[in-house]
Structures are given as C-alpha cells and as structure tokens.
Amino acid sequence: MPPPLEQSAVIPTALMFSRYRSFLEPVRVELAPLTIIIGKNGSGKSVLTRLPLLIASGLSPSANAVLDLGAGGVNHAARFEDLIHQRSAQPFTLGAEISDGRRSLSFITTMRYVVERHALGIEAFTLSDQDGLLVSIEASRPEDIGNSEGLFAVRLRETEAASTKEVRFVGLFAESVKDNVDLSYQLSEARKEFAAAFDSPCYLGPFRSEHGSSARVAHQGARGLGPKGEHAIDLLGSDALAGNEDLGRAVEEWFEQAMTGNRVKLDRIGSFVRMLVHDPIRNIDVDMSETGAGFAQVFPIAVQALGMQTGNISTSISIVEQPELHLHPGSHGALADLIVSTAARCDTRSRYLCETHSEQFITRVRLGIAQGKIAHTSVKIISVGHQSEPNGVIEPIRAIEIDAEGNMDAWPIGVFDEAFDDLLQLQSVQQGEQADEGRA
C-alpha cells in the first residue's frame, strides 16, 4: 500500500451510499468547500445533510457498534433496519473519500441488518486510492456477518487470488488482518486518517436553542457548540476568560454590520457571561434572551462560522440546517455572505454543508460567486429529489453546476416557485375582476 496521507491537511471530499434510506441506487456526493443542499420537504435533504455525523460515529476509535443512531446528538433512526431502503433484507452501503490535495483514499462498507441480533453486520469492505482498489474484504461465511471478528476473503491490489483471513472490524472500518502485520498496520493507519478527517463535526440543527445565549457561568475549556448551539456562549466565555477575545469581537462586529445596526456584546463579570443586545429604540442593552427568536437562532451560526475563521472551532466539516430559520428575509443575504466568506477562507482545511429553504440565501451565494468572493468551483448545489420539468424523471440526487458568473445549469421545478406562481395567479384574478367590472 502507498504511504499515508498528510494528516494535517486531510479533509472529506465525498460521501458514498446505496440502499440508504430513500436512496436506492449508488450515489456519490462530491463535497465542495461550500455544499448547499436543497429540495422539497420529505425528499431526504436532512438525511444527506446529517450523514457525515453517522459516518463519523463508525470511524471513531472507540466505536462499540458499526454505527451510532444517536451520533452528533441527532436521532438518525429508531432502529438499524430503518436505515435500509424500504427496510428490506438487502445490504446497504456507506462510504467516504478523503484527500490532502495530492492523494485520496476512499472506503465503502457493505452492511446488512442481522434480525436475530437486532444489529448491523459487515458483509464487505473496500479501501481504494486515486489509482484504484487497494484491498477488498468479503465475508466468507454468513454466520460471521455481525461479529466484530470473522473469516473474510481478502484480496490485495497486487494479487489475483483472495486468501481467507480472520479480520477484525472497529465500527465501519477493517482494523486488522490476522497473520498479516503489514496489512493490519496499513488498515489501522488509514482508519486513523479517516477518523481525523471526520473528527468532531460541528453540527447545528434547524432549531437552535435559546439557551445558547443565556446568561450563566461559562464552561471553561468549551470547544463545541452542541447540536442546538446550546454551548455557543460557553465557547465565547471560555475564550474571553483565557484572555483571547478575538472570537467575541468578531461576533460583535458581524452583528452590528449584518443585523441592521443591532449591536451585541459579551458582558463578563468574573466567570459569569451573557450576551447583550443594544435596543436602539430604548437606547439600552438587554439580555439576548429577552429579544426575538431571530437573534438567538442566528447567534450559534455566527459563532460557528466565525469560530472556524478564527480557529476557535477546529473541524474538517461543519454543518448547519436551515440557517435562515426565524430570520427576516432581509437578513438571509447577510447570513449567506458570512457562510461564503468562511467557506472561502477555510477552503483548504474544511467543508461547509448547508441545507436551506431560502431563495434569498442561494441568490446571495450566486452573487458572491459573480463578485469573486468565492470561486465557482468552491460551491456545489445538491438538489435532492430533483425534477427538471413537469412529469419528468425524478433524480434522487442532482449536482447543479455554477459558472463563474453565478449561472446554474439546472434548477428543480417546485422549489422556490411559490411566490412567482402566486403572483401569476394574483394577476389572473385581478385581470378577471377588471373584465367583470368592464362588462358590468
């Protein structure tokens, strides 16, 4: 096998899956510095957006199961069998690709639900690099599927025939092959590289916690936000208590510029911290928890994005669902600008996934491309359940390409069409009423 990747620069570059949830056929989703996921409700957007969390759970060195259904503080499914397309008895696959910019590694793990054990078992595993297959591992006996160790047919790139070996798995990954020290070492090193690339994804769900900005004694040493952003103020407070207030200042400056002049500031008395918002009408500072939901919802997102820029949040993959939630449409563009600037600044060391229902958000991203704020090659729009024309074929996944001027090569029907359709109907009704008045 080739030497390991440069671990300091390894980032996730693609996700692969088949027979997973609503997706039947094999799918490969390329991850750009900024990947935007769109689609109708129920199309599978959230399933795709949250997939890195699930894969990360299976790459953890401490994984005690193939996958953790509660990975990242998210309920991915109630039962393992719910992960399989139509809950069938067929196997399903999950995998990922990582790269350091020069070389790439990818793995695909084939799993099956073992009814008798109410657990997932590994049926096959492949590891590849940019030149092709490195090793293929397939179960030799059905009874070994579901065991952490079992007999598998192992075939290396340089050999034609497979040999039967005892293989040990940790989570999704083959960890060791009995009586083959070199292969065991190489598999172990590859797993470490994948684990590093997927270590501690920074995930924010669609409903951010209002407690994320509530006054309290800061949890010193905080490094994560929590799936609802509930630890956002702890991150700022811990940073301030350590004498480094770069992140706090960045958040304050962004709010003043982006949120129509509403300034915020981190107020600290000893280890007690709170976020204050300046009320320009009453000319007083109030606790953020006393303001509307919009401030509390966007606060963790600002901390996430700016924390990536300042280095306070160190992760190879950040995820946010519906960042526009509870925000006035006039602020959607400013939020898009923030995420675009973060993706552009961190493009060589992280990937940003954003699931959105906001047309204004996407339009502002396109504008950013046209203005040269981010390269068009650094942005991908993934349309889930894509349909280009009425009664046309529905594509489970469609990658929409964007050129340097912000033009897109496709767009799904029925997504963001409502305002235009309603306007046409309104004009039709108005014209009909005018015609009736003329006849009267």
C-alpha positions as CSV (number, residue, x, y, z in Angstrom):
1,M,0.0,0.0,0.0
2,P,1.1,3.6,-0.5
3,P,2.3,5.9,2.3
4,P,-0.3,7.6,4.5
5,L,-1.8,10.9,3.5
6,E,-0.5,14.2,5.0
7,Q,-2.8,14.1,8.1
8,S,-2.7,17.8,8.8
9,A,-4.5,18.6,5.6
10,V,-6.9,15.7,5.2
11,I,-10.5,16.7,4.6
12,P,-13.6,14.9,3.5
13,T,-14.2,15.2,-0.2
14,A,-17.1,12.9,-1.0
15,L,-19.8,10.7,0.6
16,M,-21.0,7.5,-1.0
17,F,-24.1,5.4,-0.2
18,S,-26.6,2.9,-1.7
19,R,-29.8,1.4,-0.5
20,Y,-29.6,4.0,2.3
21,R,-32.9,5.5,3.5
22,S,-34.8,6.9,0.5
23,F,-31.8,6.4,-1.9
24,L,-31.8,3.1,-3.7
25,E,-29.1,3.4,-6.4
26,P,-25.4,4.0,-5.6
27,V,-24.8,7.8,-5.1
28,R,-21.6,9.7,-4.8
29,V,-21.9,13.3,-3.5
30,E,-18.8,15.5,-4.0
31,L,-18.2,17.9,-1.2
32,A,-17.0,21.4,-2.1
33,P,-15.8,24.0,0.4
34,L,-19.4,25.1,0.4
35,T,-22.1,22.5,-0.4
36,I,-25.7,23.7,-0.4
37,I,-28.5,21.1,-0.2
38,I,-32.0,21.9,-1.4
39,G,-35.2,20.1,-2.1
40,K,-38.8,19.7,-1.1
41,N,-39.9,18.6,2.3
42,G,-39.6,14.8,2.7
43,S,-37.1,14.5,-0.2
44,G,-34.2,13.3,2.0
45,K,-32.3,16.6,2.5
46,S,-31.8,16.1,6.2
47,V,-30.8,12.5,5.8
48,L,-28.0,13.6,3.4
49,T,-27.0,16.7,5.5
50,R,-26.6,14.6,8.6
51,L,-24.8,11.7,7.0
52,P,-21.3,12.9,8.0
53,L,-22.3,12.6,11.7
54,L,-23.4,9.0,11.2
55,I,-20.2,8.1,9.2
56,A,-18.1,9.8,11.9
57,S,-19.6,7.6,14.6
58,G,-18.5,4.5,12.7
59,L,-14.9,5.9,12.3
60,S,-14.4,6.6,15.9
61,P,-11.6,4.5,17.5
62,S,-13.9,4.0,20.5
63,A,-16.9,2.8,18.3
64,N,-18.6,-0.2,20.1
65,A,-21.1,-0.7,17.2
66,V,-21.0,-0.4,13.5
67,L,-23.0,2.9,13.6
68,D,-24.4,5.0,16.4
69,L,-28.0,6.0,15.7
70,G,-27.7,9.0,18.1
71,A,-24.4,10.3,16.6
72,G,-23.9,14.0,17.0
73,G,-26.9,14.4,19.3
74,V,-29.2,13.6,16.4
75,N,-31.8,10.8,16.1
76,H,-30.8,9.3,12.8
77,A,-33.3,6.4,13.1
78,A,-35.2,4.5,15.7
79,R,-33.9,1.1,14.6
80,F,-31.0,-0.1,12.5
81,E,-33.3,-1.6,9.9
82,D,-34.8,1.9,9.4
83,L,-31.5,2.9,7.7
84,I,-32.1,0.4,4.9
85,H,-34.1,1.4,1.8
86,Q,-37.7,0.3,2.4
87,R,-36.4,-1.7,5.4
88,S,-35.6,-4.5,3.0
89,A,-33.4,-7.6,3.8
90,Q,-30.9,-6.4,1.2
91,P,-27.5,-5.0,2.2
92,F,-26.8,-1.3,2.1
93,T,-23.5,0.7,1.8
94,L,-21.9,3.8,3.3
95,G,-18.6,5.2,2.5
96,A,-16.5,8.3,2.2
97,E,-13.5,9.8,0.4
98,I,-10.7,12.0,2.0
99,S,-7.9,13.9,0.4
100,D,-4.9,16.0,1.3
101,G,-5.0,17.8,-2.1
102,R,-2.4,15.4,-3.7
103,R,-3.7,11.9,-2.9
104,S,-7.1,10.5,-2.0
105,L,-8.4,7.5,0.0
106,S,-11.9,6.1,-0.1
107,F,-13.7,3.3,1.6
108,I,-17.1,1.6,1.2
109,T,-18.6,-0.7,3.8
110,T,-21.4,-3.0,3.0
111,M,-23.7,-3.8,5.9
112,R,-26.7,-6.0,6.5
113,Y,-29.3,-6.0,9.3
114,V,-29.0,-9.2,11.3
115,V,-32.5,-9.8,12.6
116,E,-31.5,-12.4,15.2
117,R,-29.1,-9.9,16.9
118,H,-31.0,-6.7,16.2
119,A,-27.7,-5.3,15.0
120,L,-25.8,-4.4,11.9
121,G,-23.2,-6.7,10.5
122,I,-20.5,-6.0,8.0
123,E,-20.6,-8.1,4.8
124,A,-17.9,-6.4,2.8
125,F,-15.3,-3.6,2.9
126,T,-13.2,-2.0,0.2
127,L,-10.4,0.6,0.5
128,S,-9.1,2.4,-2.5
129,D,-6.9,5.3,-3.5
130,Q,-6.9,7.5,-6.6
131,D,-5.3,4.7,-8.6
132,G,-7.9,2.1,-7.8
133,L,-8.6,-0.7,-5.3
134,L,-6.1,-1.3,-2.5
135,V,-7.9,-4.1,-0.6
136,S,-11.2,-5.9,-0.8
137,I,-12.6,-7.9,2.1
138,E,-15.7,-10.0,1.8
139,A,-17.4,-12.3,4.4
140,S,-16.7,-16.0,3.8
141,R,-19.5,-17.3,5.9
142,P,-22.9,-15.9,6.6
143,E,-22.6,-16.6,10.3
144,D,-19.6,-14.2,10.5
145,I,-21.8,-11.2,9.5
146,G,-22.5,-9.4,12.7
147,N,-19.3,-10.5,14.5
148,S,-16.5,-8.0,15.2
149,E,-14.2,-10.7,14.1
150,G,-14.7,-13.4,11.4
151,L,-13.4,-15.2,8.4
152,F,-13.2,-12.9,5.3
153,A,-11.8,-13.3,1.8
154,V,-9.0,-10.8,1.5
155,R,-7.7,-9.6,-1.9
156,L,-5.0,-7.0,-2.4
157,R,-4.4,-4.8,-5.4
158,E,-1.3,-6.7,-6.4
159,T,-2.7,-10.2,-6.1
160,E,-5.2,-12.0,-8.3
161,A,-6.4,-14.6,-5.8
162,A,-8.1,-13.9,-2.5
163,S,-7.0,-15.6,0.8
164,T,-9.2,-16.4,3.7
165,K,-8.2,-14.5,6.8
166,E,-9.6,-13.6,10.2
167,V,-10.4,-9.9,10.1
168,R,-11.3,-7.6,13.0
169,F,-13.5,-4.6,12.5
170,V,-13.9,-1.4,14.6
171,G,-17.1,0.4,13.7
172,L,-17.2,0.7,9.9
173,F,-13.6,0.0,9.3
174,A,-11.4,-3.1,9.0
175,E,-8.8,-2.7,11.8
176,S,-6.6,-5.8,11.5
177,V,-6.0,-9.0,9.5
178,K,-4.6,-11.9,11.4
179,D,-1.1,-13.1,10.4
180,N,-0.6,-10.0,8.1
181,V,1.2,-7.4,10.1
182,D,1.9,-5.1,7.2
183,L,-1.7,-5.0,6.0
184,S,-3.0,-4.6,9.6
185,Y,-0.7,-1.6,10.1
186,Q,-1.8,0.0,6.8
187,L,-5.5,-0.5,7.6
188,S,-5.0,0.9,11.1
189,E,-3.2,4.0,9.7
190,A,-5.9,4.5,7.0
191,R,-8.7,4.3,9.7
192,K,-6.8,6.9,11.7
193,E,-6.7,9.2,8.7
194,F,-10.5,8.9,8.1
195,A,-11.2,9.3,11.8
196,A,-9.1,12.5,11.8
197,A,-10.9,13.9,8.8
198,F,-14.3,13.2,10.3
199,D,-13.4,14.0,13.9
200,S,-15.9,16.1,15.9
201,P,-18.1,17.5,13.0
202,C,-19.5,20.9,14.1
203,Y,-23.3,20.4,13.6
204,L,-26.1,22.9,14.1
205,G,-29.6,21.5,13.7
206,P,-32.6,23.5,12.4
207,F,-33.9,24.5,15.8
208,R,-31.2,26.4,17.7
209,S,-31.6,26.6,21.5
210,E,-32.4,30.0,23.0
211,H,-30.3,28.9,26.0
212,G,-27.2,29.1,23.8
213,S,-27.1,32.8,24.6
214,S,-28.5,32.7,28.1
215,A,-26.5,34.3,31.0
216,R,-24.5,31.8,33.0
217,V,-21.1,30.8,34.4
218,A,-19.1,29.8,31.3
219,H,-18.0,26.2,31.0
220,Q,-14.2,26.7,30.7
221,G,-12.4,24.8,28.0
222,A,-15.6,24.5,25.9
223,R,-14.7,23.6,22.3
224,G,-18.0,22.6,20.8
225,L,-21.4,24.3,20.2
226,G,-23.7,21.3,20.7
227,P,-26.3,20.2,18.1
228,K,-28.6,23.1,19.1
229,G,-25.9,25.6,19.7
230,E,-26.6,25.4,23.4
231,H,-22.9,25.9,24.2
232,A,-22.3,28.9,22.0
233,I,-21.9,31.4,24.8
234,D,-19.7,28.9,26.7
235,L,-17.3,28.9,23.7
236,L,-17.2,32.7,23.7
237,G,-17.0,32.9,27.5
238,S,-14.2,30.3,27.7
239,D,-12.3,32.2,25.1
240,A,-12.7,35.5,26.9
241,L,-11.7,34.0,30.3
242,A,-8.5,32.7,28.6
243,G,-7.6,36.3,27.6
244,N,-8.3,35.8,23.9
245,E,-11.4,37.8,22.8
246,D,-10.9,37.5,19.0
247,L,-14.0,35.4,18.5
248,G,-16.1,37.6,20.7
249,R,-15.1,40.8,18.9
250,A,-15.7,39.1,15.5
251,V,-19.2,38.1,16.6
252,E,-19.9,41.6,17.9
253,E,-18.7,43.2,14.6
254,W,-20.7,40.9,12.4
255,F,-23.9,41.5,14.3
256,E,-23.5,45.3,14.0
257,Q,-22.8,45.1,10.3
258,A,-25.3,42.4,9.3
259,M,-28.2,42.7,11.7
260,T,-29.4,46.3,10.7
261,G,-27.2,48.0,13.3
262,N,-28.2,45.9,16.3
263,R,-25.0,45.7,18.3
264,V,-24.3,42.8,20.6
265,K,-21.6,42.4,23.2
266,L,-20.3,39.8,25.5
267,D,-20.8,41.0,29.1
268,R,-18.5,39.4,31.6
269,I,-18.4,39.7,35.4
270,G,-15.8,37.3,36.7
271,S,-16.7,33.9,35.1
272,F,-20.4,35.0,34.6
273,V,-21.1,35.8,31.0
274,R,-24.1,36.9,29.0
275,M,-24.8,38.3,25.5
276,L,-26.4,41.7,25.4
277,V,-28.2,43.3,22.5
278,H,-28.4,47.1,22.2
279,D,-32.0,48.2,21.8
280,P,-31.7,51.4,19.6
281,I,-35.3,52.5,20.3
282,R,-34.9,52.5,24.1
283,N,-31.2,53.1,23.9
284,I,-30.5,50.3,26.5
285,D,-28.7,46.9,26.5
286,V,-30.9,43.9,27.1
287,D,-30.1,40.3,27.5
288,M,-30.3,38.4,24.2
289,S,-32.8,36.0,25.8
290,E,-35.2,39.0,26.1
291,T,-35.1,39.7,22.3
292,G,-37.0,38.0,19.5
293,A,-36.2,34.4,18.4
294,G,-34.2,35.6,15.4
295,F,-31.2,36.8,17.4
296,A,-31.0,33.6,19.5
297,Q,-31.3,31.4,16.3
298,V,-28.6,33.2,14.3
299,F,-26.2,33.6,17.3
300,P,-24.8,30.0,17.2
301,I,-24.4,30.2,13.4
302,A,-22.3,33.3,13.7
303,V,-20.2,31.6,16.4
304,Q,-19.8,28.5,14.2
305,A,-18.7,30.4,11.1
306,L,-16.5,33.0,12.8
307,G,-15.1,30.3,15.1
308,M,-13.9,28.4,12.0
309,Q,-12.3,31.6,10.7
310,T,-10.5,32.4,14.0
311,G,-9.5,28.8,14.7
312,N,-11.6,28.5,17.9
313,I,-13.5,25.7,16.2
314,S,-11.2,23.1,14.7
315,T,-13.1,20.7,12.4
316,S,-12.8,19.4,8.9
317,I,-16.6,19.5,8.4
318,S,-19.3,21.9,9.6
319,I,-23.0,21.5,9.1
320,V,-25.9,23.9,9.5
321,E,-29.6,23.2,8.7
322,Q,-31.9,26.0,7.8
323,P,-29.7,28.9,8.9
324,E,-32.4,31.3,7.8
325,L,-34.9,30.0,10.4
326,H,-36.7,32.8,12.3
327,L,-34.8,35.5,10.4
328,H,-36.3,38.3,8.4
329,P,-35.8,37.6,4.7
330,G,-33.7,40.8,4.6
331,S,-31.1,39.2,6.7
332,H,-30.8,36.0,4.7
333,G,-28.3,37.6,2.4
334,A,-26.0,38.7,5.2
335,L,-26.0,35.2,6.6
336,A,-25.1,33.8,3.2
337,D,-22.3,36.3,3.0
338,L,-20.9,35.1,6.3
339,I,-21.0,31.4,5.3
340,V,-19.5,32.2,1.9
341,S,-16.6,34.1,3.4
342,T,-16.0,31.3,5.9
343,A,-16.0,28.7,3.1
344,A,-13.6,30.8,1.0
345,R,-11.2,31.4,3.9
346,C,-11.2,27.7,5.1
347,D,-11.4,26.0,1.7
348,T,-8.2,24.0,2.1
349,R,-9.0,22.7,5.6
350,S,-12.7,22.2,5.9
351,R,-16.0,21.6,4.2
352,Y,-19.2,23.5,5.0
353,L,-22.6,21.8,4.4
354,C,-25.7,24.0,4.4
355,E,-29.3,22.8,4.0
356,T,-31.6,25.7,3.1
357,H,-35.1,26.6,2.2
358,S,-34.2,30.2,1.4
359,E,-34.2,31.6,-2.2
360,Q,-32.5,34.8,-0.9
361,F,-29.7,32.7,0.6
362,I,-28.9,31.0,-2.7
363,T,-29.2,34.2,-4.7
364,R,-26.7,35.9,-2.5
365,V,-24.3,32.9,-2.8
366,R,-24.6,33.2,-6.6
367,L,-23.9,37.0,-6.3
368,G,-20.8,36.2,-4.2
369,I,-19.5,34.0,-7.0
370,A,-20.1,36.7,-9.6
371,Q,-18.4,39.2,-7.4
372,G,-15.3,37.0,-7.0
373,K,-15.8,36.5,-3.2
374,I,-15.6,32.7,-3.7
375,A,-14.6,30.6,-6.7
376,H,-17.5,28.9,-8.6
377,T,-15.6,25.6,-8.3
378,S,-15.8,26.0,-4.5
379,V,-19.6,25.9,-4.4
380,K,-21.9,22.9,-5.2
381,I,-25.7,22.9,-5.0
382,I,-27.1,19.4,-4.4
383,S,-30.7,19.1,-5.4
384,V,-32.4,16.1,-3.7
385,G,-35.4,14.6,-5.4
386,H,-34.6,16.7,-8.5
387,Q,-37.1,17.1,-11.3
388,S,-36.2,19.5,-14.1
389,E,-39.6,19.6,-15.8
390,P,-43.2,18.6,-15.0
391,N,-43.8,14.9,-15.4
392,G,-40.1,14.5,-15.9
393,V,-37.8,11.9,-14.4
394,I,-37.1,12.4,-10.7
395,E,-33.3,12.2,-10.0
396,P,-32.6,11.2,-6.4
397,I,-29.5,13.5,-6.4
398,R,-28.6,16.1,-8.9
399,A,-25.4,18.2,-8.6
400,I,-26.1,21.7,-10.0
401,E,-23.1,23.3,-11.6
402,I,-22.5,27.0,-11.3
403,D,-20.3,29.0,-13.6
404,A,-18.1,32.0,-12.8
405,E,-20.9,34.4,-13.4
406,G,-23.2,32.7,-10.9
407,N,-25.4,31.0,-13.6
408,M,-26.7,27.5,-12.9
409,D,-27.0,24.7,-15.4
410,A,-30.3,23.3,-13.9
411,W,-33.0,24.1,-11.4
412,P,-35.7,21.9,-9.8
413,I,-39.3,22.7,-10.5
414,G,-41.4,23.3,-7.5
415,V,-38.6,24.7,-5.4
416,F,-38.9,28.4,-4.6
417,D,-41.6,28.7,-7.3
418,E,-44.4,29.6,-4.9
419,A,-44.0,33.3,-4.9
420,F,-43.9,33.5,-8.7
421,D,-46.8,31.1,-9.1
422,D,-48.9,33.1,-6.6
423,L,-48.1,36.3,-8.4
424,L,-49.3,34.9,-11.7
425,Q,-52.5,33.7,-10.1
426,L,-53.0,37.1,-8.4
427,Q,-52.6,38.9,-11.7
428,S,-55.0,36.4,-13.3
429,V,-57.6,37.1,-10.6
430,Q,-57.1,40.8,-10.8
431,Q,-57.5,40.8,-14.6
432,G,-60.6,38.6,-14.3
433,E,-62.2,41.1,-11.8
434,Q,-61.3,44.0,-14.1
435,A,-63.0,42.2,-17.0
436,D,-66.1,41.6,-14.9
437,E,-66.3,45.2,-13.9
438,G,-66.0,46.2,-17.6
439,R,-68.9,44.0,-18.6
440,A,-71.0,45.4,-15.7
